Amino acid sequence: MRASEKKAFQNDADAITVLALHSTSSHKEMWEPTLEALLQVLEERNDSARVKIREVWAVDCPNHGHAGVLNREVLERQLLTPNCEYFCTDIDN
């Protein structure tokens, strides 16, 4: 999931990118209600201390949710062994 409907802070150097990762046995869509609420609160807050968000990314583990569907062939051939530690390292890089 990649959400950047409003482009208000797209080129703002002070804006941040939010990266949401899920735990084992979950999927990226679990973040949708939380991220929607966060964006709503920030939109309603109209002061100079407001956090500016450029983009929001919710990322699936390679074998969860839609990523699991996309990686099915690789997973079935055991070319990819899902591992939370590797997933976090990949995200960090």
KOLGU-4560 file (N, C-alpha, C; in nm, 3 decimals, padded with zeros to 5 digits):
<recs>
<n_xx: 00.084 n_yy: -00.117 n_zz: 00.000 ca_xx: 00.000 ca_yy: 00.000 ca_zz: 00.000 c_xx: 00.088 c_yy: 00.123 c_zz: 00.000 mol: A seq: 1 type: MET>
<n_xx: 00.060 n_yy: 00.211 n_zz: -00.087 ca_xx: 00.130 ca_yy: 00.338 ca_zz: -00.091 c_xx: 00.025 c_yy: 00.447 c_zz: -00.096 mol: A seq: 2 type: ARG>
<n_xx: 00.026 n_yy: 00.534 n_zz: 00.002 ca_xx: -00.075 ca_yy: 00.639 ca_zz: 00.006 c_xx: -00.008 c_yy: 00.775 c_zz: 00.003 mol: A seq: 3 type: ALA>
<n_xx: -00.039 n_yy: 00.852 n_zz: -00.096 ca_xx: 00.008 ca_yy: 00.990 ca_zz: -00.101 c_xx: -00.095 c_yy: 01.071 c_zz: -00.180 mol: A seq: 4 type: SER>
<n_xx: -00.221 n_yy: 01.064 n_zz: -00.135 ca_xx: -00.331 ca_yy: 01.129 ca_zz: -00.206 c_xx: -00.312 c_yy: 01.280 c_zz: -00.215 mol: A seq: 5 type: GLU>
<n_xx: -00.271 n_yy: 01.340 n_zz: -00.105 ca_xx: -00.252 ca_yy: 01.484 ca_zz: -00.104 c_xx: -00.105 c_yy: 01.513 c_zz: -00.127 mol: A seq: 6 type: LYS>
<n_xx: -00.079 n_yy: 01.600 n_zz: -00.220 ca_xx: 00.058 ca_yy: 01.629 ca_zz: -00.258 c_xx: 00.110 c_yy: 01.756 c_zz: -00.190 mol: A seq: 7 type: LYS>
<n_xx: 00.044 n_yy: 01.803 n_zz: -00.085 ca_xx: 00.080 ca_yy: 01.929 ca_zz: -00.020 c_xx: 00.224 c_yy: 01.934 c_zz: 00.026 mol: A seq: 8 type: ALA>
<n_xx: 00.277 n_yy: 01.823 n_zz: 00.073 ca_xx: 00.413 ca_yy: 01.823 ca_zz: 00.128 c_xx: 00.510 c_yy: 01.743 c_zz: 00.041 mol: A seq: 9 type: PHE>
<n_xx: 00.474 n_yy: 01.717 n_zz: -00.082 ca_xx: 00.554 ca_yy: 01.635 ca_zz: -00.171 c_xx: 00.697 c_yy: 01.686 c_zz: -00.185 mol: A seq: 10 type: GLN>
<n_xx: 00.715 n_yy: 01.816 n_zz: -00.196 ca_xx: 00.849 ca_yy: 01.873 ca_zz: -00.218 c_xx: 00.901 c_yy: 01.947 c_zz: -00.095 mol: A seq: 11 type: ASN>
<n_xx: 00.840 n_yy: 01.924 n_zz: 00.019 ca_xx: 00.879 ca_yy: 01.992 ca_zz: 00.142 c_xx: 00.995 c_yy: 01.916 c_zz: 00.208 mol: A seq: 12 type: ASP>
<n_xx: 01.107 n_yy: 01.982 n_zz: 00.223 ca_xx: 01.226 ca_yy: 01.918 ca_zz: 00.281 c_xx: 01.205 c_yy: 01.877 c_zz: 00.427 mol: A seq: 13 type: ALA>
<n_xx: 01.109 n_yy: 01.939 n_zz: 00.496 ca_xx: 01.081 ca_yy: 01.905 ca_zz: 00.636 c_xx: 00.982 c_yy: 01.791 c_zz: 00.651 mol: A seq: 14 type: ASP>
<n_xx: 00.919 n_yy: 01.750 n_zz: 00.542 ca_xx: 00.820 ca_yy: 01.643 ca_zz: 00.548 c_xx: 00.888 c_yy: 01.507 c_zz: 00.566 mol: A seq: 15 type: ALA>
<n_xx: 00.816 n_yy: 01.415 n_zz: 00.626 ca_xx: 00.871 ca_yy: 01.282 ca_zz: 00.653 c_xx: 00.796 c_yy: 01.176 c_zz: 00.572 mol: A seq: 16 type: ILE>
<n_xx: 00.857 n_yy: 01.062 n_zz: 00.560 ca_xx: 00.793 ca_yy: 00.944 ca_zz: 00.502 c_xx: 00.768 c_yy: 00.846 c_zz: 00.616 mol: A seq: 17 type: THR>
<n_xx: 00.645 n_yy: 00.797 n_zz: 00.627 ca_xx: 00.608 ca_yy: 00.701 ca_zz: 00.730 c_xx: 00.615 c_yy: 00.561 c_zz: 00.668 mol: A seq: 18 type: VAL>
<n_xx: 00.684 n_yy: 00.473 n_zz: 00.736 ca_xx: 00.697 ca_yy: 00.335 ca_zz: 00.692 c_xx: 00.634 c_yy: 00.245 c_zz: 00.798 mol: A seq: 19 type: LEU>
<n_xx: 00.530 n_yy: 00.172 n_zz: 00.761 ca_xx: 00.459 ca_yy: 00.085 ca_zz: 00.854 c_xx: 00.486 c_yy: -00.061 c_zz: 00.819 mol: A seq: 20 type: ALA>
<n_xx: 00.537 n_yy: -00.135 n_zz: 00.916 ca_xx: 00.564 ca_yy: -00.278 ca_zz: 00.899 c_xx: 00.474 c_yy: -00.356 c_zz: 00.993 mol: A seq: 21 type: LEU>
<n_xx: 00.436 n_yy: -00.475 n_zz: 00.955 ca_xx: 00.349 ca_yy: -00.556 ca_zz: 01.038 c_xx: 00.425 c_yy: -00.670 c_zz: 01.104 mol: A seq: 22 type: HIS>
<n_xx: 00.363 n_yy: -00.726 n_zz: 01.203 ca_xx: 00.423 ca_yy: -00.839 ca_zz: 01.274 c_xx: 00.395 c_yy: -00.970 c_zz: 01.199 mol: A seq: 23 type: SER>
<n_xx: 00.450 n_yy: -01.078 n_zz: 01.248 ca_xx: 00.425 ca_yy: -01.210 ca_zz: 01.192 c_xx: 00.276 c_yy: -01.241 c_zz: 01.201 mol: A seq: 24 type: THR>
<n_xx: 00.225 n_yy: -01.313 n_zz: 01.106 ca_xx: 00.084 ca_yy: -01.355 ca_zz: 01.100 c_xx: -00.011 c_yy: -01.239 c_zz: 01.078 mol: A seq: 25 type: SER>
<n_xx: 00.034 n_yy: -01.136 n_zz: 01.011 ca_xx: -00.051 ca_yy: -01.022 ca_zz: 00.981 c_xx: -00.026 c_yy: -00.979 c_zz: 00.837 mol: A seq: 26 type: SER>
<n_xx: -00.074 n_yy: -00.862 n_zz: 00.800 ca_xx: -00.058 ca_yy: -00.811 ca_zz: 00.664 c_xx: -00.063 c_yy: -00.659 c_zz: 00.668 mol: A seq: 27 type: HIS>
<n_xx: -00.018 n_yy: -00.597 n_zz: 00.560 ca_xx: -00.006 ca_yy: -00.452 ca_zz: 00.557 c_xx: -00.139 c_yy: -00.379 c_zz: 00.574 mol: A seq: 28 type: LYS>
<n_xx: -00.248 n_yy: -00.441 n_zz: 00.534 ca_xx: -00.379 ca_yy: -00.376 ca_zz: 00.544 c_xx: -00.422 c_yy: -00.348 c_zz: 00.688 mol: A seq: 29 type: GLU>
<n_xx: -00.358 n_yy: -00.417 n_zz: 00.784 ca_xx: -00.392 ca_yy: -00.392 ca_zz: 00.925 c_xx: -00.366 c_yy: -00.247 c_zz: 00.963 mol: A seq: 30 type: MET>
<n_xx: -00.278 n_yy: -00.180 n_zz: 00.890 ca_xx: -00.241 ca_yy: -00.041 ca_zz: 00.919 c_xx: -00.342 c_yy: 00.060 c_zz: 00.867 mol: A seq: 31 type: TRP>
<n_xx: -00.428 n_yy: 00.022 n_zz: 00.774 ca_xx: -00.516 ca_yy: 00.119 ca_zz: 00.710 c_xx: -00.598 c_yy: 00.203 c_zz: 00.809 mol: A seq: 32 type: GLU>
<n_xx: -00.669 n_yy: 00.144 n_zz: 00.906 ca_xx: -00.746 ca_yy: 00.229 ca_zz: 00.999 c_xx: -00.658 c_yy: 00.324 c_zz: 01.081 mol: A seq: 33 type: PRO>
<n_xx: -00.544 n_yy: 00.275 n_zz: 01.124 ca_xx: -00.453 ca_yy: 00.358 ca_zz: 01.205 c_xx: -00.396 c_yy: 00.472 c_zz: 01.122 mol: A seq: 34 type: THR>
<n_xx: -00.351 n_yy: 00.442 n_zz: 01.001 ca_xx: -00.293 ca_yy: 00.546 ca_zz: 00.917 c_xx: -00.397 c_yy: 00.648 c_zz: 00.874 mol: A seq: 35 type: LEU>
<n_xx: -00.518 n_yy: 00.602 n_zz: 00.844 ca_xx: -00.626 ca_yy: 00.695 ca_zz: 00.809 c_xx: -00.656 c_yy: 00.788 c_zz: 00.925 mol: A seq: 36 type: GLU>
<n_xx: -00.661 n_yy: 00.734 n_zz: 01.047 ca_xx: -00.686 ca_yy: 00.816 ca_zz: 01.165 c_xx: -00.573 c_yy: 00.915 c_zz: 01.188 mol: A seq: 37 type: ALA>
<n_xx: -00.449 n_yy: 00.870 n_zz: 01.173 ca_xx: -00.334 ca_yy: 00.958 ca_zz: 01.189 c_xx: -00.339 c_yy: 01.074 c_zz: 01.090 mol: A seq: 38 type: LEU>
<n_xx: -00.362 n_yy: 01.044 n_zz: 00.964 ca_xx: -00.368 ca_yy: 01.148 ca_zz: 00.862 c_xx: -00.483 c_yy: 01.245 c_zz: 00.888 mol: A seq: 39 type: LEU>
<n_xx: -00.595 n_yy: 01.193 n_zz: 00.936 ca_xx: -00.710 ca_yy: 01.279 ca_zz: 00.968 c_xx: -00.677 c_yy: 01.375 c_zz: 01.082 mol: A seq: 40 type: GLN>
<n_xx: -00.614 n_yy: 01.323 n_zz: 01.188 ca_xx: -00.576 ca_yy: 01.407 ca_zz: 01.301 c_xx: -00.479 c_yy: 01.516 c_zz: 01.257 mol: A seq: 41 type: VAL>
<n_xx: -00.381 n_yy: 01.478 n_zz: 01.177 ca_xx: -00.282 ca_yy: 01.575 ca_zz: 01.130 c_xx: -00.344 c_yy: 01.680 c_zz: 01.039 mol: A seq: 42 type: LEU>
<n_xx: -00.440 n_yy: 01.638 n_zz: 00.958 ca_xx: -00.508 ca_yy: 01.732 ca_zz: 00.869 c_xx: -00.590 c_yy: 01.833 c_zz: 00.948 mol: A seq: 43 type: GLU>
<n_xx: -00.653 n_yy: 01.787 n_zz: 01.056 ca_xx: -00.735 ca_yy: 01.876 ca_zz: 01.138 c_xx: -00.650 c_yy: 01.971 c_zz: 01.222 mol: A seq: 44 type: GLU>
<n_xx: -00.528 n_yy: 01.930 n_zz: 01.251 ca_xx: -00.438 ca_yy: 02.012 ca_zz: 01.332 c_xx: -00.374 c_yy: 02.115 c_zz: 01.239 mol: A seq: 45 type: ARG>
<n_xx: -00.393 n_yy: 02.240 n_zz: 01.270 ca_xx: -00.347 ca_yy: 02.344 ca_zz: 01.179 c_xx: -00.255 c_yy: 02.442 c_zz: 01.252 mol: A seq: 46 type: ASN>
<n_xx: -00.146 n_yy: 02.390 n_zz: 01.304 ca_xx: -00.051 ca_yy: 02.479 ca_zz: 01.372 c_xx: 00.090 c_yy: 02.455 c_zz: 01.320 mol: A seq: 47 type: ASP>
<n_xx: 00.182 n_yy: 02.536 n_zz: 01.362 ca_xx: 00.318 ca_yy: 02.528 ca_zz: 01.310 c_xx: 00.393 c_yy: 02.404 c_zz: 01.357 mol: A seq: 48 type: SER>
<n_xx: 00.345 n_yy: 02.340 n_zz: 01.464 ca_xx: 00.410 ca_yy: 02.219 ca_zz: 01.515 c_xx: 00.361 c_yy: 02.093 c_zz: 01.445 mol: A seq: 49 type: ALA>
<n_xx: 00.272 n_yy: 02.108 n_zz: 01.350 ca_xx: 00.213 ca_yy: 01.995 ca_zz: 01.279 c_xx: 00.321 c_yy: 01.914 c_zz: 01.206 mol: A seq: 50 type: ARG>
<n_xx: 00.313 n_yy: 01.783 n_zz: 01.219 ca_xx: 00.404 ca_yy: 01.694 ca_zz: 01.147 c_xx: 00.358 c_yy: 01.691 c_zz: 01.001 mol: A seq: 51 type: VAL>
<n_xx: 00.451 n_yy: 01.707 n_zz: 00.912 ca_xx: 00.420 ca_yy: 01.704 ca_zz: 00.769 c_xx: 00.461 c_yy: 01.569 c_zz: 00.713 mol: A seq: 52 type: LYS>
<n_xx: 00.367 n_yy: 01.500 n_zz: 00.652 ca_xx: 00.394 ca_yy: 01.367 ca_zz: 00.597 c_xx: 00.394 c_yy: 01.375 c_zz: 00.445 mol: A seq: 53 type: ILE>
<n_xx: 00.506 n_yy: 01.336 n_zz: 00.388 ca_xx: 00.522 ca_yy: 01.334 ca_zz: 00.242 c_xx: 00.453 c_yy: 01.213 c_zz: 00.182 mol: A seq: 54 type: ARG>
<n_xx: 00.482 n_yy: 01.096 n_zz: 00.240 ca_xx: 00.426 ca_yy: 00.971 ca_zz: 00.191 c_xx: 00.407 c_yy: 00.874 c_zz: 00.306 mol: A seq: 55 type: GLU>
<n_xx: 00.318 n_yy: 00.778 n_zz: 00.284 ca_xx: 00.297 ca_yy: 00.669 ca_zz: 00.380 c_xx: 00.308 c_yy: 00.538 c_zz: 00.302 mol: A seq: 56 type: VAL>
<n_xx: 00.393 n_yy: 00.449 n_zz: 00.353 ca_xx: 00.412 ca_yy: 00.318 ca_zz: 00.290 c_xx: 00.384 c_yy: 00.211 c_zz: 00.394 mol: A seq: 57 type: TRP>
<n_xx: 00.300 n_yy: 00.115 n_zz: 00.361 ca_xx: 00.278 ca_yy: -00.004 ca_zz: 00.443 c_xx: 00.329 c_yy: -00.121 c_zz: 00.360 mol: A seq: 58 type: ALA>
<n_xx: 00.423 n_yy: -00.196 n_zz: 00.416 ca_xx: 00.495 ca_yy: -00.299 ca_zz: 00.340 c_xx: 00.461 c_yy: -00.437 c_zz: 00.395 mol: A seq: 59 type: VAL>
<n_xx: 00.435 n_yy: -00.529 n_zz: 00.305 ca_xx: 00.409 ca_yy: -00.669 ca_zz: 00.342 c_xx: 00.539 c_yy: -00.747 c_zz: 00.350 mol: A seq: 60 type: ASP>
<n_xx: 00.544 n_yy: -00.845 n_zz: 00.439 ca_xx: 00.651 ca_yy: -00.944 ca_zz: 00.435 c_xx: 00.637 c_yy: -01.019 c_zz: 00.302 mol: A seq: 61 type: CYS>
<n_xx: 00.745 n_yy: -01.075 n_zz: 00.250 ca_xx: 00.740 ca_yy: -01.139 ca_zz: 00.119 c_xx: 00.641 c_yy: -01.255 c_zz: 00.107 mol: A seq: 62 type: PRO>
<n_xx: 00.601 n_yy: -01.313 n_zz: 00.219 ca_xx: 00.508 ca_yy: -01.427 ca_zz: 00.213 c_xx: 00.373 c_yy: -01.396 c_zz: 00.277 mol: A seq: 63 type: ASN>
<n_xx: 00.340 n_yy: -01.269 n_zz: 00.293 ca_xx: 00.213 ca_yy: -01.228 ca_zz: 00.354 c_xx: 00.131 c_yy: -01.146 c_zz: 00.255 mol: A seq: 64 type: HIS>
<n_xx: 00.000 n_yy: -01.155 n_zz: 00.269 ca_xx: -00.091 ca_yy: -01.071 ca_zz: 00.192 c_xx: -00.066 c_yy: -01.076 c_zz: 00.042 mol: A seq: 65 type: GLY>
<n_xx: -00.077 n_yy: -00.961 n_zz: -00.021 ca_xx: -00.061 ca_yy: -00.951 ca_zz: -00.166 c_xx: 00.081 c_yy: -00.987 c_zz: -00.210 mol: A seq: 66 type: HIS>
<n_xx: 00.179 n_yy: -00.955 n_zz: -00.126 ca_xx: 00.318 ca_yy: -00.991 ca_zz: -00.158 c_xx: 00.333 c_yy: -01.142 c_zz: -00.169 mol: A seq: 67 type: ALA>
<n_xx: 00.264 n_yy: -01.217 n_zz: -00.083 ca_xx: 00.268 ca_yy: -01.362 ca_zz: -00.090 c_xx: 00.212 c_yy: -01.415 c_zz: -00.221 mol: A seq: 68 type: GLY>
<n_xx: 00.108 n_yy: -01.349 n_zz: -00.270 ca_xx: 00.050 ca_yy: -01.387 ca_zz: -00.400 c_xx: 00.150 c_yy: -01.358 c_zz: -00.511 mol: A seq: 69 type: VAL>
<n_xx: 00.210 n_yy: -01.240 n_zz: -00.507 ca_xx: 00.307 ca_yy: -01.202 ca_zz: -00.610 c_xx: 00.432 c_yy: -01.291 c_zz: -00.607 mol: A seq: 70 type: LEU>
<n_xx: 00.469 n_yy: -01.336 n_zz: -00.489 ca_xx: 00.590 ca_yy: -01.419 ca_zz: -00.472 c_xx: 00.561 c_yy: -01.568 c_zz: -00.471 mol: A seq: 71 type: ASN>
<n_xx: 00.441 n_yy: -01.607 n_zz: -00.506 ca_xx: 00.400 ca_yy: -01.747 ca_zz: -00.494 c_xx: 00.496 c_yy: -01.844 c_zz: -00.562 mol: A seq: 72 type: ARG>
<n_xx: 00.530 n_yy: -01.817 n_zz: -00.685 ca_xx: 00.618 ca_yy: -01.909 ca_zz: -00.759 c_xx: 00.753 c_yy: -01.923 c_zz: -00.690 mol: A seq: 73 type: GLU>
<n_xx: 00.809 n_yy: -01.813 n_zz: -00.647 ca_xx: 00.939 ca_yy: -01.815 ca_zz: -00.580 c_xx: 00.928 c_yy: -01.890 c_zz: -00.447 mol: A seq: 74 type: VAL>
<n_xx: 00.819 n_yy: -01.864 n_zz: -00.374 ca_xx: 00.799 ca_yy: -01.932 ca_zz: -00.246 c_xx: 00.780 c_yy: -02.082 c_zz: -00.264 mol: A seq: 75 type: LEU>
<n_xx: 00.704 n_yy: -02.121 n_zz: -00.367 ca_xx: 00.681 ca_yy: -02.263 ca_zz: -00.391 c_xx: 00.808 c_yy: -02.336 c_zz: -00.431 mol: A seq: 76 type: GLU>
<n_xx: 00.897 n_yy: -02.269 n_zz: -00.501 ca_xx: 01.023 ca_yy: -02.331 ca_zz: -00.541 c_xx: 01.128 c_yy: -02.317 c_zz: -00.431 mol: A seq: 77 type: ARG>
<n_xx: 01.088 n_yy: -02.262 n_zz: -00.320 ca_xx: 01.173 ca_yy: -02.243 ca_zz: -00.203 c_xx: 01.300 c_yy: -02.164 c_zz: -00.236 mol: A seq: 78 type: GLN>
<n_xx: 01.285 n_yy: -02.069 n_zz: -00.330 ca_xx: 01.397 ca_yy: -01.981 ca_zz: -00.362 c_xx: 01.405 c_yy: -01.866 c_zz: -00.262 mol: A seq: 79 type: LEU>
<n_xx: 01.299 n_yy: -01.851 n_zz: -00.188 ca_xx: 01.293 ca_yy: -01.745 ca_zz: -00.088 c_xx: 01.244 c_yy: -01.806 c_zz: 00.042 mol: A seq: 80 type: LEU>
<n_xx: 01.323 n_yy: -01.800 n_zz: 00.144 ca_xx: 01.283 ca_yy: -01.849 ca_zz: 00.275 c_xx: 01.247 c_yy: -01.729 c_zz: 00.361 mol: A seq: 81 type: THR>
<n_xx: 01.117 n_yy: -01.704 n_zz: 00.381 ca_xx: 01.076 ca_yy: -01.588 ca_zz: 00.459 c_xx: 01.134 c_yy: -01.591 c_zz: 00.600 mol: A seq: 82 type: PRO>
<n_xx: 01.183 n_yy: -01.478 n_zz: 00.642 ca_xx: 01.245 ca_yy: -01.467 ca_zz: 00.772 c_xx: 01.231 c_yy: -01.322 c_zz: 00.815 mol: A seq: 83 type: ASN>
<n_xx: 01.173 n_yy: -01.299 n_zz: 00.933 ca_xx: 01.149 ca_yy: -01.162 ca_zz: 00.981 c_xx: 01.277 c_yy: -01.082 c_zz: 00.992 mol: A seq: 84 type: CYS>
<n_xx: 01.385 n_yy: -01.146 n_zz: 01.033 ca_xx: 01.513 ca_yy: -01.075 ca_zz: 01.046 c_xx: 01.562 c_yy: -01.026 c_zz: 00.910 mol: A seq: 85 type: GLU>
<n_xx: 01.554 n_yy: -01.111 n_zz: 00.809 ca_xx: 01.595 ca_yy: -01.072 ca_zz: 00.674 c_xx: 01.504 c_yy: -00.962 c_zz: 00.620 mol: A seq: 86 type: TYR>
<n_xx: 01.374 n_yy: -00.975 n_zz: 00.647 ca_xx: 01.278 ca_yy: -00.876 ca_zz: 00.601 c_xx: 01.313 c_yy: -00.737 c_zz: 00.657 mol: A seq: 87 type: PHE>
<n_xx: 01.341 n_yy: -00.729 n_zz: 00.784 ca_xx: 01.378 ca_yy: -00.600 ca_zz: 00.846 c_xx: 01.509 c_yy: -00.547 c_zz: 00.789 mol: A seq: 88 type: CYS>
<n_xx: 01.604 n_yy: -00.635 n_zz: 00.766 ca_xx: 01.731 ca_yy: -00.593 ca_zz: 00.706 c_xx: 01.708 c_yy: -00.539 c_zz: 00.566 mol: A seq: 89 type: THR>
<n_xx: 01.624 n_yy: -00.608 n_zz: 00.487 ca_xx: 01.593 ca_yy: -00.562 ca_zz: 00.352 c_xx: 01.528 c_yy: -00.425 c_zz: 00.354 mol: A seq: 90 type: ASP>
<n_xx: 01.436 n_yy: -00.404 n_zz: 00.446 ca_xx: 01.368 ca_yy: -00.275 ca_zz: 00.457 c_xx: 01.470 c_yy: -00.166 c_zz: 00.494 mol: A seq: 91 type: ILE>
<n_xx: 01.561 n_yy: -00.200 n_zz: 00.584 ca_xx: 01.661 ca_yy: -00.103 ca_zz: 00.628 c_xx: 01.755 c_yy: -00.063 c_zz: 00.516 mol: A seq: 92 type: ASP>
<n_xx: 01.778 n_yy: -00.153 n_zz: 00.423 ca_xx: 01.868 ca_yy: -00.123 ca_zz: 00.312 c_xx: 01.792 c_yy: -00.062 c_zz: 00.199 mol: A seq: 93 type: ASN>
</recs>
